[in-house]
Amino acid sequence: MEENKDVTIYDIAEKLNLATSTISRALKDHPTISSKTIKKVKKTAEEMGYVPNTLAAGLRGNKTNTIGVLIPTVTQPFLSSLISGIEVTARKSGYNVIIMQSHDSYEEEVSMAKSLYGSRVSGIICSLGMKTIDTTHFQQFVNNNIPLVFVDRVPKDFNTFRVIIDNYAAAYKATVHLIEQGCKRIAHITAGSEFGNLYNERKRGYLDALKNHNLPIEKELIADLKTVTYNEALKASDKLLDLKNRPDGLFASGDIMAVSAIQSAKKKGIKVPEDLKVIGFNNDPISEIIDPNLSTITHPAEKMGKMSAEIILKSIKFPNKDEVKEITFLNTEVLVRESSKKI
């Protein structure tokens, strides 16, 4: 049995007894080709199952009209919304999107970055993995004038575009909200390495809010997770709520962490918000499903995705134009729900 092979413009040319250059121009609606010929060529191409080889065309022109997106995971609601914003914006400009997951692994992130570079992407958008220890693997894009945008989880020092929120201010507002509800011993669940500054900034906001309101900073009330998972956060929550002098408030750097605290409290007979007031971060869908509904911080994920893609597209069109390197979204808000209201 003969093996199936891809239909090429040579096959179409042979069938129609036309030059390959005519077929190529007709498929691109070239003005030198008559509308009658264009129609005939396109109809034949469709009947024969011809699919344009965009990768090969891109390699010839040293670009593929593809934006690479490298993120920790697609399962987090924030990152899913971020991807949606990127994809919608890219598609409107005729660009495709390749999505790769590092699973918070530094080694996988290095490998994926190399793979995206080898695929000749026109630009790359990245949210760093939790275990990323340096960013030298992204230098290959900068060295070859491939636009690079870091979003949300960004490196401390890398001379390229960054799209972020003011994590410090948002965390400060979240902690002050708990203080205003009467909390005196506020715990904090955080994560991340010293390299990544997203969770560090949220922790700094928490600490400064305590200092500025004359509340003590106690190390035993701060839980630092190695991975942002429900099970890891649940263990940390159990430990915090088992303290002899347990907290009366808790600010978590992510909604999944805050939900774990509510579930831990329920197991131990601790009432939320009467005995423990809880606030999360991101406004994930789960924040409205959990009982009681979770107070949280809004996070404009889709807008950040759109902005990241717009920066890439603009940089491709105007490669040598100097632009503002950092875009900071300031419109984060405290969404007060049942989990933190004063009773």
Salt bridges, closest charged atoms under 4 A:
ASP11 OD2 - LYS5 NZ 3.51
ASP29 OD1 - LYS42 NZ 2.80
GLU87 OE1 - ARG91 NH1 2.71
ASP104 OD1 - ARG153 NH1 2.74
GLU109 OE2 - HIS137 NE2 2.90
ASP134 OD1 - HIS137 ND1 4.00
ASP152 OD1 - HIS299 NE2 3.19
GLU201 OE1 - ARG204 NH2 3.00
ASP208 OD1 - LYS211 NZ 3.81
GLU218 OE2 - ARG185 NH1 2.58
GLU220 OE2 - ARG185 NH2 3.48
GLU232 OE2 - LYS235 NZ 3.62
ASP238 OD2 - LYS267 NZ 3.40
ASP242 OD1 - LYS268 NZ 2.85
GLU323 OE2 - LYS314 NZ 3.71
GLU326 OE1 - ARG162 NE 2.82
